[in-house]
Amino acid sequence: MEELFNKVLQVNLRCRDCEERKTNVRVTIELQVTTSPVHKRDLLVRITDDIDPYFLFNLAISEEDFQSLKVQQGLLIDFASFPQKFIDLLNLCISEQTSESPRFLLHLSCQSPVLEGPANFSVIETNAFKHLNHLSLRLSQASDKEVKDYLAVCLSSLKAEKHVLEMKLKTTEDDLTRQLNYAQQTLSEKTKELDKLRSEWTTQTSSLSSLHSQELQLERDKALELQTRLQQQTEQLRQELESAHKKSSHQLNSRLTELEASCRELTEKKYKNESAIRDLKIKLVGADEECQHLKQQVLSLRRENSTLDTEVHEKDRLVSQMQMRVAVLEQEVKDKDQLMNRTKEVLEATQQQKESVEENAESKELQIRKLEATVKSLSEELIKANGIIKKLQGEVRTLVGKIKVKNTVTVSQEKILQETSEKLQSVERDLQSAQQQLITKEEQVCHRLKPFLLKLRLIRPGVAFPILSKEFAKKSVWTSLSCLKTFHLSSEKLLQFKPSGSIPPRRDKGPPGDPLITCAKV
């Protein structure tokens, strides 16, 4: 037993006459491989609820069941890749759970008002157009024995987990007690060391404080002597600096008066130069504007000159073209006069021919109506044949569903199988001959209709006539053949697994309502 998937998913739960609600269920996918007596693989799908232990739905899919599921739901994968693809769809649903509008959803629906009996588990993709059902599995509710087995398995697994956790707890307790003892021992050693260091520190601090107090007193005395010496030096230096400052201030005042006089002269010169610069700028702007205006006039005159030259050339060319056109039109007028005379003659001949053709068309329309009636009758017969084939397919599906319940095989089915296979082969031969006759009839009808329709299209091109194509007839016949072949194969499987006496012997000449005989006649 190999577990492939085991996660909690959010599903939309729907029962009959109840509102849809969301709930969390656990989906488990397991692959069971049996080697004795026959090597086969089964895919087990289980849906449970961690809160409700009696919530249990199971499904076992064998390779034979998968083939019927593949045909019913149109799957494109084989049994080997089906588990992984199913798991990928479930992972997509998990990734879309947190979004406001999820694209992939899981639905669990039941026909009963309470979640009992069989349920459908579906993976649905939503879009703006419709809901696409990717996969639908029919799960059966577990019986009391299966629920008890499942609970026993859960209990055994919980006991094993409990035993493992107890072992882990015991080992962790031993490790923690060992670490606690070691920590307490180291703590006692460290406290002793700390007391020793504290006593040493107090003795050292007392000796150092007495020593520092003596050194501090000496430094204070030295600082007082130094302070008095520095005060004397600063007083002497202040007096010298005051005398030097007075001399420099007197010199700077005289220099300031000289600079102020020179500054007044320079400002007067500056104002005069600025007024001269303004006048020159105004003159420069006017000269620039005049220059730009003259340049624009030159460009406009050049453009006018070039346009006048081109207009002169164009007019000369138009004059020459008009002269040639006049000569050509005179020649065309002469040709059209001759053509009008000819068309009058042709028109008189065509009117006479039209009267004769209209008389023929009335007779041909009567024949076409008769042929259309025959074509419609043939198409109705083909539609009836397809309906009969669909009924046969439905019967085959119901028989295949009943086969799963039957298990015993006896010798009598082999004889019945041989008789039915021989009858089916004869029916296939009759159907092939009927198909060939139908194709020849269709070809004859098409050959008969073709010349009349061609003549009518030449006479009345605006009228469209319905034609039953040969391809449509061939397609319908081939679909009926393929349906009968599938019925033959499914009936062989049915007879291999159905018990003796369940299939009555088939008569050579069936009743009027027998679908195989009517289909062969068609």
C-alpha positions, 0 to 999 in steps of 0.5 A, a space after each residue: 500500500 503506497 500513500 500518494 496524497 493526504 491533505 485537508 481540502 475545502 469542498 462545497 457540500 450540497 445535499 437535496 433540499 439543502 443550501 450549499 455550504 463549505 466544509 473541510 475534509 481530508 482526501 487520501 489517495 493510495 495505490 494498492 498493488 496485489 501480486 497473488 493470484 493476479 498482478 493488478 493495481 487498484 487506486 483507493 480514494 478515501 474522504 474523511 472528516 477529522 472532526 467527525 470519525 463516522 464520516 467516511 466515503 470510499 472508492 476503489 478504481 481498478 484498471 477495468 473500472 478506469 477504462 469505463 470511466 475514461 469512455 464515460 467522461 472522455 479522459 485522454 490519459 491512461 491508468 498509470 498517469 491518472 493518479 498524478 493528474 488527479 493529484 495535480 487537480 487537487 493541488 490546483 484547488 488548494 492553491 485557489 482556496 485563498 482567492 476571492 473568486 477561485 478558478 478550481 472548486 471541489 463539489 461533494 453532492 448527495 441525492 439524500 437530504 442528509 449526507 448518506 448513501 452514494 455521493 459524487 466528488 467532482 473537480 470543476 473549473 469555473 470561467 465567465 462562460 460555464 462550469 467545466 467538470 474535469 472529473 467526477 467520481 461516485 463514492 460510496 458511503 462506508 458500511 459499519 464494518 468498514 467504519 470500524 476497520 477505519 477507526 481501528 486503523 486510526 486507533 492503532 496509528 494514534 497508539 503508535 504515535 503516542 508510543 513514539 511521543 512518550 519515548 521522545 518525552 522520556 528521552 527529553 526529560 532525561 536530557 533536561 534533568 542531566 542538563 539541570 544538574 550540570 547547570 546547578 553544579 556550575 552555578 555553585 562553582 561560579 557563585 564561590 568564584 564570584 564571592 572570592 572576586 568581590 572580596 578581592 575587589 573591595 580590598 583593591 578599591 580601598 587601597 586605590 581610593 587612598 592612593 588616588 586621594 593623595 595624588 589628587 591633593 598634589 595635583 591641586 597644589 600644582 594647578 594653583 601655582 600654575 593658575 597664578 603664573 598664567 594670570 600674570 602672563 595674560 595681564 601683560 599680554 592684554 596690555 601689549 595687545 591693546 596698544 597694538 590694537 589702537 595703532 591698527 584701528 587708526 590706520 584702518 580708519 584712514 584707509 577706509 576714508 580713502 576707499 569710500 571716496 574711490 568707491 563713489 567714483 566707481 559707482 558713478 562710472 558704473 551707472 553711466 556704463 549701464 545706461 549706455 549698455 541699455 541703449 545698445 541692447 535696444 538698438 541690437 534687438 531692433 536690428 535683429 527683428 528687422 533682420 528676421 523680418 527680411 529673412 522671412 520675406 526672402 523665404 516667402 518670395 522664393 516659395 512663391 517663385 517655385 510655386 509659380 514655376 511648377 504651376 506653369 509646368 503643370 498648366 502646359 502639361 494639362 493642355 497637352 493631355 486635354 488635347 490628347 483626351 479630346 482626340 481619344 474621346 472622338 474615337 470612342 464616340 465613333 466606336 460606341 455608335 458601332 457597338 450600339 448597333 450591334 447590341 440592338 441586334 443581340 438584344 432582339 436575339 436574346 429576347 427570343 431565346 429567353 422566352 424559350 428558356 422560361 418555358 423549359 424552366 417551368 417544366 424542370 422546376 416540377 421535376 426538381 420538386 419531385 426529386 427534392 421530395 425523394 431526397 427528404 425521405 432518404 434523409 429522414 430514414 438516415 435520421 431514424 437509423 441514427 436514433 436507433 443506433 443511439 438507443 442501442 448504445 444506451 442499452 449497451 451502457 446499461 448492460 455494461 453497468 450490470 456486468 460489474 455485479 456478476 462474477 461467475 462464468 460457465 461453459 454455456 456462455 461460450 456457446 451463446 457467445 459463438 452463436 451471437 458473434 456469428 449472428 452479429 457478423 451476418 448483421 454486419 455483412 447485411 449492413 455493409 451491403 445496405 451501405 453499398 446500396 445506399 451509396 449507389 442510390 445517393 450517387 444515382 440521385 446526385 447524378 440525376 439532380 446535377 444537370 437540372 440544378 446546373 441548368 437552373 443555376 444558369 437560368 436563375 442564378 439568384 435562387 439556391 436549391 438544397 442538395 444532400 451531399 454525398 459526404 453527409 450520406 457517407 458520414 452518417 453510414 460510417 457513424 452507424 457502422 462504428 456504433 454497431 462495431 462498438 455494440 459488438 465489442 461490448 456485447 462480447 464483454 457482456 457475454 463473457 461475464 454474464 451468468 448462464 440463462 440471462 441472454 435469450 437465444 436470438 432468432 434469425 428473423 427478428 420482430 419488426 421492432 428489432 433495432 438491428 434488423 431495422 438498422 440493417 434494412 436502412 
